[in-house]
């Protein structure tokens, strides 16, 4: 993608924390060695066939933005070895947890990126992904911070560019205002069709959904998650 054609990152870039509590020495070691093996190098030209990024032979490629501790991403990558997965997580502690898990059980169909997801999206070739997952992103609940939400017109344009026709953008959240925000933003973008046949659909977890720690906490605190699916037109 030509730099002059890239949307500005003035409002849609990563705003969250990069670090939490100090990671343990063994996690630091796993992080360092794991990133050498799994991290994507965005200084290189992206391959025309993204399948060549993986050690495994893959027939589809999915992206998860903000995988947290990696529970969902690891589950999906393990259950679907013929699908290539790219996970983005700028939060050091989350990436360290992921690399620690991979040190114990390596996956040939997984790659990661530990910086701003918009940089990865701009690097990827057009129509190269079969799906994008954005699960429980930071809701930025204060109205003055809504502009920091990852779902934005600029980022939906990025999604539309890299998703194949028929590819799916999946969004899960327990924050009603963010769910409504996403529905309105996807409708306004014109590039996505909401996939829902009845009211219960958007409260039904995705097939094979393993759950997450954040989701369990939301349910304990009385918030009902929503699971939205949008199809690239």
C-alpha positions as CSV (number, residue, x, y, z in Angstrom):
1,X,0.0,0.0,0.0
2,X,1.4,3.4,-1.0
3,X,2.1,5.5,2.1
4,X,0.2,8.4,0.7
5,X,-2.9,6.3,0.5
6,X,-2.8,5.1,4.1
7,X,-5.4,6.5,6.4
8,X,-4.0,8.8,9.1
9,X,-3.3,7.3,12.5
10,X,-4.1,10.5,14.3
11,X,-7.2,8.9,16.0
12,X,-7.2,5.2,15.3
13,X,-3.9,4.0,16.6
14,X,-3.2,2.0,19.7
15,X,-3.8,4.0,22.9
16,X,-3.6,1.3,25.6
17,X,-0.9,0.5,28.1
18,X,2.2,-1.3,26.8
19,X,3.3,-2.8,30.2
20,X,1.7,-4.1,33.3
21,X,3.5,-5.7,36.3
22,X,7.1,-6.8,35.8
23,X,7.3,-10.1,34.1
24,X,9.2,-13.0,35.6
25,X,12.7,-14.0,34.2
26,X,11.4,-17.2,32.6
27,X,8.6,-15.2,30.9
28,X,11.1,-12.6,29.7
29,X,13.2,-15.4,28.2
30,X,10.2,-17.0,26.5
31,X,9.2,-13.6,25.2
32,X,12.6,-12.9,23.7
33,X,13.0,-16.3,22.1
34,X,9.4,-16.5,21.1
35,X,9.3,-13.2,19.3
36,X,12.4,-14.2,17.3
37,X,10.5,-17.3,16.1
38,X,6.9,-15.9,15.7
39,X,7.1,-12.1,15.2
40,X,6.3,-10.7,11.7
41,X,8.9,-8.4,10.2
42,X,7.0,-5.5,8.7
43,X,10.3,-4.0,7.3
44,X,10.2,-6.7,4.7
45,X,7.8,-6.7,1.8
46,X,4.7,-8.8,2.4
47,X,4.6,-11.9,0.4
48,X,1.9,-12.2,-2.3
49,X,0.9,-15.4,-0.7
50,X,0.5,-14.9,3.0
51,X,0.5,-18.7,3.5
52,X,4.3,-18.6,3.1
53,X,4.6,-16.8,6.4
54,X,3.7,-20.0,8.2
55,X,5.7,-23.2,8.7
56,X,2.5,-25.2,8.3
57,X,0.6,-25.5,5.0
58,X,-2.5,-23.4,5.4
59,X,-5.6,-22.8,3.3
60,X,-7.1,-19.8,5.1
61,X,-5.7,-17.0,7.2
62,X,-7.3,-15.2,10.1
63,X,-6.3,-12.2,12.2
64,X,-7.0,-11.6,15.9
65,X,-6.5,-8.0,17.1
66,X,-5.7,-7.7,20.8
67,X,-5.5,-11.3,21.9
68,X,-4.9,-10.5,25.6
69,X,-3.5,-13.6,27.3
70,X,-4.1,-15.6,24.1
71,X,-6.7,-18.1,25.4
72,X,-9.0,-17.7,22.4
73,X,-6.2,-17.5,19.8
74,X,-4.4,-20.6,21.1
75,X,-7.7,-22.5,21.2
76,X,-8.5,-21.6,17.6
77,X,-5.0,-22.2,16.2
78,X,-4.9,-25.6,17.9
79,X,-8.2,-26.7,16.7
80,X,-7.6,-25.6,13.1
81,X,-4.1,-26.5,12.1
82,X,-4.8,-25.9,8.4
83,X,-5.7,-22.3,9.1
84,X,-2.9,-19.7,9.6
85,X,-3.5,-17.3,12.5
86,X,-1.9,-13.9,13.0
87,X,-2.3,-12.4,16.5
88,X,-1.7,-8.8,17.5
89,X,-1.0,-7.8,21.1
90,X,1.0,-4.7,22.0
91,X,0.6,-5.3,25.8
92,X,3.9,-6.9,26.8
93,X,2.4,-9.0,29.6
94,X,-0.1,-10.6,27.3
95,X,2.5,-11.4,24.6
96,X,4.8,-12.8,27.3
97,X,2.0,-15.2,28.4
98,X,1.4,-16.2,24.8
99,X,5.1,-16.9,24.2
100,X,5.4,-18.9,27.4
101,X,2.5,-21.1,26.2
102,X,4.1,-21.5,22.8
103,X,7.4,-22.5,24.3
104,X,5.6,-25.5,25.9
105,X,3.4,-26.3,22.8
106,X,4.7,-24.7,19.6
107,X,2.3,-24.0,16.7
108,X,3.4,-24.0,13.1
109,X,0.3,-22.1,12.0
110,X,0.7,-19.0,14.2
111,X,2.5,-15.7,13.8
112,X,2.3,-12.6,16.0
113,X,2.9,-8.9,15.9
114,X,3.5,-6.9,19.1
115,X,2.8,-3.3,18.0
116,X,0.1,-1.1,16.6
117,X,-2.4,-3.3,14.6
118,X,-3.0,-0.5,12.1
119,X,0.6,-0.9,10.9
120,X,0.0,-4.6,10.3
121,X,-3.2,-3.9,8.5
122,X,-1.5,-1.4,6.2
123,X,1.3,-3.9,5.5
124,X,-1.0,-6.8,4.5
125,X,-1.9,-7.2,0.8
126,X,-5.4,-6.5,-0.3
127,X,-8.0,-9.3,0.0
128,X,-5.5,-11.5,1.9
129,X,-7.5,-12.4,5.0
130,X,-10.5,-14.8,5.5
131,X,-11.4,-13.3,8.9
132,X,-10.7,-10.7,11.5
133,X,-11.6,-11.1,15.2
134,X,-11.8,-8.1,17.6
135,X,-12.8,-9.6,20.9
136,X,-13.5,-7.5,24.0
137,X,-11.5,-4.5,22.9
138,X,-10.9,-1.6,25.2
139,X,-14.3,0.1,25.3
140,X,-13.0,3.6,26.3
141,X,-16.3,4.1,28.1
142,X,-16.0,7.9,28.6
143,X,-17.6,9.8,25.7
144,X,-14.6,12.1,25.4
145,X,-12.4,9.0,24.7
146,X,-14.8,7.3,22.2
147,X,-12.5,8.5,19.4
148,X,-9.9,6.1,20.7
149,X,-12.1,3.0,20.0
150,X,-10.5,0.7,17.5
151,X,-13.7,0.5,15.5
152,X,-13.6,3.6,13.4
153,X,-14.3,4.5,9.8
154,X,-10.6,4.5,9.0
155,X,-10.0,1.1,10.6
156,X,-13.1,-0.4,8.9
157,X,-11.7,0.8,5.6
158,X,-8.5,-1.1,6.5
159,X,-10.6,-4.2,7.3
160,X,-12.5,-3.9,4.0
161,X,-9.2,-3.6,2.1
162,X,-7.6,-6.8,3.6
163,X,-10.6,-9.0,3.9
164,X,-11.6,-11.2,1.0
165,X,-15.2,-10.9,-0.3
166,X,-17.3,-13.0,2.0
167,X,-14.6,-12.8,4.8
168,X,-15.9,-12.2,8.3
169,X,-15.3,-9.5,10.8
170,X,-16.3,-10.7,14.3
171,X,-16.7,-8.3,17.2
172,X,-17.5,-9.3,20.8
173,X,-18.1,-6.9,23.7
174,X,-20.0,-6.6,26.9
175,X,-20.4,-2.8,26.7
176,X,-23.7,-1.9,25.1
177,X,-22.5,1.5,23.9
178,X,-19.6,0.0,22.0
179,X,-21.9,-2.7,20.5
180,X,-24.2,0.0,19.2
181,X,-21.2,2.1,18.1
182,X,-19.9,-0.9,16.0
183,X,-23.3,-1.7,14.5
184,X,-23.7,1.9,13.4
185,X,-20.1,2.2,12.1
186,X,-20.3,-1.0,10.0
187,X,-23.6,0.1,8.5
188,X,-22.2,3.5,7.7
189,X,-19.1,2.0,6.1
190,X,-21.1,0.3,3.4
191,X,-18.5,-2.5,3.1
192,X,-20.1,-5.0,5.6
193,X,-23.4,-6.8,6.1
194,X,-24.4,-7.7,9.6
195,X,-25.1,-11.4,9.8
196,X,-28.1,-11.9,12.1
197,X,-31.4,-13.6,11.4
198,X,-33.0,-13.2,14.8
199,X,-32.6,-11.2,18.0
200,X,-31.0,-14.2,19.8
201,X,-28.2,-14.4,17.3
202,X,-26.1,-11.6,18.6
203,X,-26.2,-13.0,22.1
204,X,-25.2,-16.5,21.0
205,X,-21.4,-17.2,21.3
206,X,-19.5,-18.2,18.1
207,X,-19.4,-21.8,17.2
208,X,-16.6,-23.5,19.2
209,X,-16.3,-20.4,21.5
210,X,-13.9,-21.3,24.4
211,X,-14.8,-18.2,26.5
212,X,-12.3,-15.8,28.0
213,X,-11.4,-14.7,31.5
214,X,-12.6,-11.2,30.7
215,X,-16.0,-12.5,29.5
216,X,-16.4,-14.6,32.6
217,X,-15.8,-11.5,34.7
218,X,-18.3,-9.5,32.7
219,X,-21.0,-12.2,33.2
220,X,-20.3,-12.4,36.9
221,X,-20.8,-8.6,37.1
222,X,-24.1,-8.8,35.3
223,X,-23.1,-7.6,31.8
224,X,-24.4,-9.6,28.9
225,X,-21.9,-10.1,26.0
226,X,-22.8,-9.5,22.4
227,X,-21.2,-11.4,19.5
228,X,-21.5,-9.6,16.2
229,X,-20.6,-11.0,12.8
230,X,-20.2,-8.8,9.7
231,X,-19.6,-10.2,6.2
232,X,-17.4,-8.3,3.7
233,X,-19.6,-7.5,0.7
